Amino acid sequence: QSFDLAELDCSSDRLDSLAADSSSNIEVELRLAADPTTAADHLKKLADTDDRRILETIAGNPNAPTELLLQLGAEFPEQLLNNPIFPLLCLEELHQVDKIPLKTLCSLLKHPNVPELFFEWGVKTQNWEAICCLGMNPQTPKAILERLVQTTRNPEFQQLAKLHVNWEGEISEGWEAIADQEMERFFTSYDGGDFQEFKRLYEIAKIGPDSLPDCVIQQQAIAAAPETPRRLLESLSSSEHFEVRLAVAANPMTPSEILTKLAQEENEWIHRAIAENPNTPSAVLTQFARDSQQSVAVLEAITRHPETPLTILQHLVSSKYPSVTQGAIENLYWESNLDPKWKTLYHNRLASSSPDLPSHLWQKLENMVVNPDHEIRSKLAAHPKTPPQILYKLAHDPDIEVRLTVVNNPQIPATILGELICHECGELPPTHSELQCSSFFEEILKFSSSDRWIESEIAGNPNTPRRLLRKLANNSYPSIREEVAANPYTPPDCLLKLAQDKYESVRRKAYHNPHVPLKALELSLQKIRAGQNSNQWYKRYDRSLCQEDLNKFFAIAPPYLKRFPEDISLVLVESCLNPTASLNLRLLALCYPGISATALVNFSSSAYWIERYCIAQHPNTPIPNLERLAQDGNRIVRAAAKARLQGHPG
């Protein structure tokens, strides 16, 4: 259905009826929005919409209320400038700058056709965003720039004025140094470990298979880095250099498919690296174990691998190498605890593994085990050279202090420690993933209530049962929660909670835990975005606030990107490249080669010149946007854009 405005009844009641009946008819609403006879109240009602076409049309309607026009001018400055009523507003309504919303003033200051009166108002505001917009507009008169320099002591404002093309004309050389100095201002002070780690991730992520360095040592370093993306590992796995392929085989993040391909090589060093890699599939381990020519080092690694099938472990018990047999028996002891023969074999091997000491020295050790002085037994339990057989006996000592000392002995075999826990609980030895018993550690906690360092030791012990780790995760002492957050066996739900802890030190430990849930890192990144306030423009230029944002980002991004290196573009766009982010976070994203052209276009009208400079330098910036930036008010931005248009690389 079509409508003729001339035939419409424009009475108040009729317009109310049309507005109610035509909610689904955009054509009617657009006609009403464009009609200069539409009542101001109805235009205000029509503006209650998300349809940009209607809002844009109202911005050009001379009958729209002044307040509404000034609000819409932020999004539609050209329509406001072309509105027939606008010159009258400038004379009658806008004689005071504080009547203009800041967003609208800034949008108008960017427009080449804005009246000169607005340039004067922009100087009077002494507002960061407004001054930046003066520096962006190529029509800003030199007289306005001189007035800005004379009326402010702010060196940043003075720099904006002096970098304007109307101050000293175009610049043909030296502009890169000026831009580099400005970039350096924002990043040279951030030299902490998190920042350095992010820089390494950032640089690796920028490398593509076609842009790998020629240096073998550099390729080897990239192949060994756990944060290297899969696409690069695939390329490096076919390197002609053995050292590079070996580094790929040893990288704990190398996918199983790439390891399977590398396993076809007939090289002991590569086979050993693959056998020790946690991602190696059971099929490859089986292939290696059944190879009669396989080296002892590879077979030993297979006996320790969690993916080795039980049938292969049973096969390796008959190995001609004693160390391989011992490793297979030990693994079977834990994984086949229902079969008593493996327990018997294990204990026999444990006894035979003691050092070859004279009988009188053995007798002295045995006497120390039963010495009534618990301090003597504790010293024996703590000594790093105490034989495993003696440690095994001390693990069953009646004194809790002695047993605790055994727990903290740096040389205690994991099997003895695990069995000690099970002995305290009166249970059969479980598999490593089933160590859920907690009575032993609960007894230690009761004993050590006055010694927080002992609780910290238990919280950080990888053999501490999950049930107790959950309890310690709620401990009132941050240092103990830190240990729980760093423990690789802490349950994911606890890590999720610890990643939101009120203490930054606890959160950082949780972020870097290899088993922290992805959700925890995503929530932390979302909190950074939620904490950014778009209404506080000064935050983008306040050094302390910028550093606070960077510190938070650098604490979370590296552990996330280590696990998901392919997501770096997504992280940069969502956490950094948004209007509410601080300036230095935006610059991180704008300098990254993987940022899309769409994202660059969305920020090509940024008020801050260094952002427009980064976009002018970016290889993904479309030609039309470069042409527009070549007419920018800032002569550094103009020079960079013109250089790119002439074919110079960014």
C-alpha positions in Angstrom: 0.0 0.0 0.0 1.3 3.5 -0.9 0.5 6.8 0.8 0.3 10.3 -0.5 1.3 12.8 2.2 -1.0 15.4 0.7 -3.9 13.1 1.3 -3.0 12.3 4.8 -4.9 13.8 7.7 -2.2 15.3 9.8 -4.3 16.2 12.7 -3.0 15.1 16.1 -5.5 12.3 16.6 -4.9 11.0 13.0 -1.1 11.0 13.5 -1.6 9.1 16.7 -3.7 6.6 14.9 -1.2 6.3 12.0 1.7 5.8 14.5 -0.2 3.1 16.2 -1.3 1.3 13.1 1.9 1.6 11.1 4.4 0.1 13.4 5.2 -2.5 10.8 5.1 -0.2 7.9 8.5 1.5 7.6 7.4 3.5 4.5 4.8 5.4 6.5 7.2 6.0 9.4 9.9 7.3 7.0 7.3 9.7 5.3 6.2 11.0 8.7 9.9 11.4 9.8 10.6 13.4 6.6 7.4 15.6 6.7 8.3 19.1 8.1 4.6 19.4 9.2 4.8 16.4 11.4 4.3 17.5 15.0 7.5 17.7 17.2 5.9 15.3 19.7 5.3 12.7 17.1 8.8 13.0 15.7 10.0 12.4 19.3 7.9 9.2 19.4 9.2 8.1 16.0 12.8 8.5 17.3 12.1 5.8 19.8 13.5 3.2 17.4 16.6 1.3 16.4 16.0 1.9 12.7 18.9 4.1 11.5 17.0 5.2 8.4 14.2 6.8 10.5 16.7 8.4 12.9 18.7 9.8 10.0 15.6 11.2 8.4 14.5 12.9 11.7 17.9 14.5 12.0 17.2 16.4 8.8 13.6 17.5 9.8 13.4 21.2 10.8 10.4 20.6 13.0 12.2 18.1 15.3 12.8 19.3 18.9 16.1 21.0 19.4 17.1 18.6 22.1 16.4 15.6 19.8 18.3 17.1 16.9 21.4 17.7 19.1 21.2 14.1 20.3 20.9 12.7 16.7 23.8 14.9 15.5 26.2 12.6 17.2 25.4 9.8 14.8 24.2 11.9 11.8 26.3 15.1 11.7 25.8 15.7 8.0 22.0 15.5 8.3 22.1 18.0 11.2 24.4 20.4 9.3 22.1 20.2 6.2 18.9 20.7 8.3 17.4 24.1 7.3 16.9 25.0 11.0 20.6 24.5 11.9 21.8 28.0 11.1 19.1 29.4 13.3 20.0 27.0 16.1 23.6 28.3 15.9 22.4 31.9 16.3 19.6 31.4 18.9 20.1 28.2 20.8 23.8 27.3 20.7 25.4 30.5 22.1 26.8 28.4 24.9 29.0 25.4 24.2 27.8 23.5 27.2 24.4 23.1 25.5 25.8 20.8 22.9 26.3 17.2 23.9 30.0 16.3 23.7 29.5 13.4 21.3 27.6 15.7 18.9 30.1 18.4 19.1 32.9 16.0 18.3 31.0 14.5 15.4 30.5 18.0 14.0 34.1 19.0 14.5 35.2 16.0 12.3 33.0 17.2 9.5 34.6 19.4 6.8 31.6 21.6 6.4 31.2 22.6 10.1 30.9 26.3 10.7 34.1 28.0 12.0 32.2 29.0 15.1 32.4 25.3 16.2 36.1 25.3 16.0 36.2 28.1 18.5 33.8 26.2 20.8 36.1 23.1 20.5 39.1 25.1 21.8 37.0 26.4 24.7 36.1 22.9 25.9 39.7 21.9 26.6 38.3 18.4 26.3 40.6 15.6 24.9 38.1 14.2 22.4 37.1 17.6 21.1 40.7 18.8 20.7 41.6 15.5 18.9 38.7 16.2 16.5 40.1 19.6 15.7 43.4 18.0 14.8 41.6 15.5 12.6 39.6 18.0 10.5 41.7 19.3 7.5 39.6 22.5 7.5 40.6 23.6 11.0 42.0 27.2 10.4 45.6 28.0 11.5 44.3 30.8 13.6 42.3 28.2 15.7 45.5 26.1 16.0 47.5 29.1 17.1 44.8 30.0 19.7 44.9 26.4 21.0 48.7 26.6 21.5 48.4 29.9 23.2 45.6 29.1 25.6 46.7 25.7 26.9 49.7 24.4 28.8 48.9 20.8 27.9 51.8 19.6 25.7 49.5 16.9 24.1 47.2 19.6 22.9 50.1 21.7 21.6 51.4 18.6 19.7 48.0 18.0 18.1 48.0 21.6 16.8 51.6 21.6 15.5 51.0 18.2 13.7 48.1 19.7 11.8 48.6 20.1 8.1 47.6 23.8 8.3 50.3 24.5 10.8 53.4 24.0 8.6 52.0 22.2 5.5 52.6 18.7 4.3 55.5 16.6 5.7 57.6 14.5 3.3 60.2 13.0 5.5 60.8 12.2 9.2 57.2 11.4 9.8 57.9 7.7 10.7 60.2 8.8 13.5 57.5 11.0 15.0 55.0 8.2 14.9 57.4 5.6 16.3 58.2 7.9 19.2 54.5 8.3 19.9 54.0 4.5 19.8 57.0 4.0 22.1 55.4 6.3 24.7 52.6 3.8 25.3 54.6 0.6 25.5 58.2 1.0 26.6 57.2 1.2 30.3 55.5 -2.2 30.2 58.3 -4.6 30.6 56.9 -7.1 33.0 57.1 -10.9 32.4 53.4 -11.1 31.3 54.1 -8.4 28.7 57.2 -10.1 27.4 55.3 -13.4 27.1 52.5 -11.7 25.2 55.1 -10.1 22.9 56.5 -13.5 22.1 53.0 -14.9 21.4 52.2 -11.9 19.3 55.3 -12.2 17.2 54.9 -15.9 16.7 51.2 -15.5 15.8 52.1 -12.9 13.1 54.3 -15.5 11.3 52.8 -17.5 8.5 54.2 -20.6 6.8 55.4 -18.4 3.9 57.2 -16.0 6.2 59.1 -18.3 8.5 62.7 -17.1 9.1 65.5 -18.7 7.1 67.6 -19.2 10.2 67.5 -22.8 11.5 67.9 -21.8 15.1 65.0 -19.4 14.8 62.8 -22.1 13.2 63.8 -24.5 15.9 62.8 -22.0 18.6 59.4 -21.5 16.9 58.9 -25.3 16.6 59.6 -25.8 20.3 57.4 -23.0 21.6 54.1 -24.3 23.1 52.2 -21.3 21.8 53.1 -21.9 18.2 49.9 -22.3 16.1 49.1 -25.6 14.5 49.5 -24.3 10.9 53.2 -23.5 11.6 53.8 -26.9 13.4 52.4 -28.6 10.3 54.8 -26.7 8.0 57.8 -27.1 10.3 57.2 -30.9 10.6 58.2 -31.2 7.0 61.4 -29.1 7.4 64.6 -30.4 5.8 66.4 -29.7 9.0 66.5 -32.5 11.6 66.7 -30.2 14.6 63.5 -28.4 13.6 61.5 -31.7 13.1 62.9 -32.9 16.5 61.6 -29.8 18.2 58.1 -30.3 16.6 58.2 -33.9 17.9 59.0 -32.7 21.4 56.5 -29.9 21.5 53.8 -30.8 24.0 51.2 -29.0 21.9 51.9 -30.8 18.7 48.7 -32.6 17.6 48.6 -36.4 17.4 48.2 -36.4 13.6 51.5 -34.6 13.2 53.2 -36.9 15.7 51.9 -39.9 13.8 53.4 -38.6 10.6 56.8 -37.9 12.3 56.7 -41.4 13.7 57.4 -42.8 10.3 60.9 -41.5 10.4 63.6 -44.0 11.3 65.4 -41.9 13.9 65.9 -42.8 17.6 65.9 -39.2 18.8 62.6 -38.3 17.1 61.1 -41.6 18.3 62.2 -40.8 21.9 60.7 -37.3 21.7 57.4 -38.7 20.3 57.3 -41.4 23.0 57.7 -38.7 25.7 55.1 -36.4 24.2 51.7 -36.5 26.1 49.8 -36.2 22.8 51.2 -39.3 21.2 48.3 -41.8 20.5 48.4 -45.4 21.7 48.7 -46.7 18.2 52.1 -45.1 17.8 53.3 -46.3 21.2 52.2 -49.8 20.2 54.1 -49.5 16.9 57.3 -48.5 18.8 57.0 -51.1 21.5 56.7 -54.0 19.0 59.8 -52.8 17.1 62.6 -55.2 18.1 65.2 -52.7 17.1 63.8 -49.9 19.3 66.2 -48.3 21.8 66.0 -48.7 25.5 65.3 -44.9 26.0 62.3 -45.1 23.8 60.9 -48.2 25.5 61.4 -46.6 29.0 59.4 -43.6 27.8 56.6 -45.9 26.6 56.4 -47.6 30.0 55.8 -44.2 31.6 53.3 -42.9 29.0 49.7 -42.7 30.3 48.3 -43.8 26.9 50.3 -47.0 26.7 47.8 -50.0 26.5 48.0 -52.6 29.3 48.7 -55.3 26.8 51.8 -53.4 25.7 52.9 -53.0 29.3 52.6 -56.7 29.9 54.6 -57.3 26.7 57.4 -55.0 28.0 57.6 -56.9 31.3 59.6 -59.5 29.4 62.0 -56.9 27.9 65.7 -57.7 27.8 66.3 -54.3 29.5 65.9 -54.3 33.3 64.9 -50.6 33.4 62.1 -51.2 30.9 60.9 -54.2 32.9 60.9 -52.2 36.1 58.9 -49.3 34.4 56.3 -51.7 32.9 55.8 -53.4 36.3 55.4 -50.1 38.1 52.8 -48.9 35.6 51.0 -52.2 35.8 51.0 -52.0 39.6 49.0 -48.8 39.5 46.8 -49.5 36.5 46.0 -53.2 37.3 45.6 -53.1 41.1 43.2 -56.0 41.1 45.9 -58.4 39.9 48.1 -59.4 42.9 50.9 -60.6 40.8 51.9 -57.1 39.7 51.9 -56.0 43.4 54.3 -58.9 44.3 56.6 -58.1 41.3 56.6 -54.4 42.2 57.6 -55.0 45.8 60.3 -57.5 44.8 61.7 -54.9 42.4 61.5 -52.2 45.0 63.6 -54.3 47.4 66.1 -55.2 44.7 66.5 -51.5 43.7 68.2 -50.5 47.0 71.8 -49.5 46.7 74.5 -52.1 47.1 75.5 -51.3 50.7 77.5 -53.5 53.2 75.4 -55.4 55.6 76.5 -53.4 58.6 75.4 -50.1 56.9 72.0 -51.7 56.1 71.7 -52.7 59.7 72.4 -49.1 60.8 69.6 -47.8 58.5 67.2 -50.4 59.7 68.0 -49.4 63.3 67.3 -45.8 62.5 63.9 -46.7 61.1 62.9 -48.1 64.5 64.8 -45.6 66.6 62.5 -44.3 69.4 63.7 -40.7 68.7 61.3 -39.3 66.1 63.8 -36.6 65.1 66.3 -39.2 64.0 63.6 -40.9 61.9 62.6 -37.6 60.5 66.2 -36.8 59.4 66.4 -40.1 57.7 63.0 -39.5 56.0 64.2 -36.1 54.8 67.6 -37.2 53.4 67.6 -37.2 49.5 69.8 -40.3 49.4 67.7 -42.5 51.7 67.1 -45.7 49.7 63.5 -46.2 48.4 63.2 -49.4 50.5 63.8 -47.4 53.7 61.5 -44.6 52.6 58.8 -47.2 52.0 59.1 -48.3 55.7 59.2 -44.7 57.0 56.0 -43.9 55.0 54.3 -46.3 57.5 55.8 -44.6 60.6 53.4 -44.1 63.5 54.5 -40.5 63.9 52.7 -38.0 61.7 55.7 -35.7 61.5 57.9 -38.5 60.1 55.3 -39.3 57.5 54.9 -35.7 56.6 58.7 -35.5 56.1 58.5 -38.5 53.7 55.9 -36.6 51.7 58.3 -33.7 51.3 61.4 -35.8 50.4 62.4 -34.5 46.9 63.5 -38.0 45.9 60.5 -40.0 47.0 59.1 -42.2 44.2 55.6 -41.3 43.3 54.5 -44.9 43.8 55.5 -44.8 47.5 53.8 -41.5 48.1 50.6 -42.7 46.4 50.7 -46.0 48.4 51.2 -44.0 51.6 48.0 -42.1 51.0 46.1 -45.3 50.3 47.6 -47.0 53.4 46.3 -44.1 55.5 42.8 -44.7 54.1 43.0 -48.5 54.2 42.3 -48.8 50.5 43.9 -50.6 47.6 46.3 -48.5 45.5 44.2 -46.7 42.8 45.2 -45.3 39.5 46.6 -41.8 39.4 43.3 -40.3 38.4 41.5 -42.0 41.2 43.5 -40.7 44.2 40.4 -39.4 46.0 41.4 -40.4 49.6 41.9 -37.6 52.0 42.2 -38.9 55.6 46.0 -38.7 55.6 46.1 -35.1 54.5 43.2 -34.1 56.7 45.2 -35.5 59.6 48.2 -33.4 58.5 46.0 -30.3 58.3 44.8 -30.9 61.9 48.3 -31.3 63.1 49.6 -28.3 61.2 46.8 -25.8 62.0 49.4 -23.4 63.4 51.9 -23.9 60.6 50.5 -22.4 57.4 53.6 -23.4 55.4 52.7 -27.1 55.9 49.2 -26.4 54.5 50.8 -24.7 51.5 53.0 -27.8 50.9 49.9 -30.0 50.9 48.0 -27.6 48.7 50.8 -27.7 46.1 51.4 -31.4 46.3 50.3 -33.1 43.0 49.2 -36.2 44.9 46.9 -34.3 47.2 43.3 -35.7 46.7 40.9 -33.5 44.8 38.4 -33.6 47.7 41.0 -31.9 50.0 42.0 -29.4 47.2 38.4 -28.3 47.1 38.6 -27.6 50.8 41.9 -25.8 50.6 40.6 -23.6 47.7 38.4 -21.9 50.3 41.2 -21.3 52.8 41.3 -17.8 54.2 45.1 -17.4 53.4 45.8 -16.2 49.9 49.2 -18.0 49.9 47.5 -21.3 50.3 44.9 -20.5 47.6 47.8 -19.6 45.3 49.3 -23.1 45.8 45.9 -24.7 45.0 45.5 -22.5 41.9 48.9 -23.7 40.7 48.4 -27.4 41.4 47.9 -29.2 38.1 45.5 -31.6 39.8 43.1 -29.0 41.1 39.6 -29.7 39.8 38.4 -27.4 37.0 35.5 -26.0 39.0 37.9 -24.9 41.7 40.1 -23.2 39.2 37.1 -21.4 37.7 36.4 -20.0 41.2 40.1 -19.2 41.9 40.4 -17.3 38.6 37.9 -14.9 40.0 39.6 -14.5 43.4 39.9 -11.0 44.9 43.7 -11.4 45.0 45.5 -10.8 41.8 48.3 -13.2 42.7 45.8 -16.1 43.1 44.1 -15.2 39.8 47.4 -15.2 37.9 48.3 -18.7 39.3 44.9 -20.0 38.1 45.2 -18.4 34.7 48.5 -20.2 34.1 47.3 -23.6 35.3 47.3 -25.8 32.2 43.9 -27.2 33.2 42.1 -24.0 33.9 38.7 -24.1 32.1 38.4 -22.0 29.0 35.3 -20.4 30.6 37.5 -18.9 33.4 39.8 -17.1 30.9 36.8 -16.0 28.8 35.0 -14.6 31.9 38.2 -12.7 32.9 38.5 -11.2 29.4 34.8 -10.2 29.6 35.5 -8.4 32.9 38.1 -6.3 31.2 35.6 -5.3 28.6 32.9 -4.7 31.1 35.2 -2.5 33.2 35.9 -0.2 30.2 33.8 3.0 30.4 33.1 4.7 27.1 31.9 7.8 28.8 35.3 8.5 30.4 37.3 9.6 27.4 40.2 10.7 29.6 40.8 7.0 30.6 42.3 6.4 27.1 45.0 8.9 27.8 45.6 8.5 31.5 48.9 6.6 31.8 48.0 4.9 35.1 44.6 3.8 33.9 46.1 2.6 30.6 48.7 0.6 32.6 46.0 -0.9 34.7 44.1 -2.1 31.6 47.3 -3.5 30.1 48.3 -5.4 33.2 45.0 -7.1 33.4 45.0 -8.0 29.8 48.6 -9.3 29.8 47.8 -11.4 32.9 45.0 -13.3 31.0 45.9 -13.2 27.3 49.1 -15.2 27.4 47.8 -18.3 29.1 44.7 -18.2 26.9 46.7 -17.9 23.7 49.1 -20.6 24.7 46.2 -23.0 24.5 44.4 -21.4 21.7 47.0 -19.6 19.6 44.7 -19.4 16.6 42.3 -17.2 18.5 44.7 -14.2 18.8 42.7 -12.1 16.2 39.5 -12.9 18.1 41.0 -11.9 21.5 42.5 -8.7 20.1 39.2 -7.7 18.4 36.9 -8.5 21.3 39.1 -7.3 24.2 41.1 -4.5 22.6 39.5 -3.3 19.4 36.3 -1.8 20.8 35.3 1.8 21.5 35.6 1.5 25.3 39.1 0.0 25.4 42.0 2.1 26.6 44.2 3.5 23.8 47.2 1.2 24.2 44.9 -1.9 24.0 43.5 -0.5 20.8 47.0 0.0 19.4 47.8 -3.7 20.1 45.0 -4.7 17.9 45.5 -2.1 15.2 49.2 -3.2 14.7 48.3 -6.9 14.3 48.4 -8.0 10.6 45.5 -10.4 11.1 42.9 -7.7 11.9 40.2 -7.7 9.3 39.5 -4.8 6.9 36.0 -4.4 8.4 37.4 -3.8 11.8 39.9 -1.3 10.5 37.2 0.6 8.6 35.1 0.8 11.7 37.9 2.7 13.5 39.3 4.7 10.7 37.5 7.8 12.0 39.1 7.5 15.5 39.7 11.0 17.0 43.2 10.0 18.1 45.7 10.5 15.3 48.0 7.6 16.3 45.2 5.1 15.7 44.5 6.6 12.3 48.2 6.3 11.6 48.2 2.6 12.4 45.2 2.1 10.1 46.9 4.0 7.4 49.9 1.7 7.8 48.0 -1.5 7.9 48.2 -3.8 4.8 44.4 -4.7 5.1 43.1 -1.1 5.0 40.9 -0.7 1.9 42.0 1.8 -0.8 38.9 4.1 -0.3 39.8 4.5 3.4 43.4 5.2 2.5 42.3 7.9 0.1 40.2 9.5 2.8 43.1 9.3 5.3 45.4 10.9 2.8 43.2 14.0 3.3 43.3 13.8 7.1 44.0 17.0 9.1 47.1 15.3 10.8 50.1 15.5 8.5 51.6 12.3 9.8 48.5 10.3 9.0 48.3 12.0 5.6 51.9 11.1 4.8 51.5 7.5 5.9 48.3 7.1 3.8 49.9 8.7 0.7 53.0 6.4 1.0 50.7 3.3 1.1 48.8 4.6 -1.9 52.1 4.9 -3.7 52.9 1.3 -3.0 55.2 1.6 0.0 54.7 -1.2 2.6 53.1 -0.3 5.9 
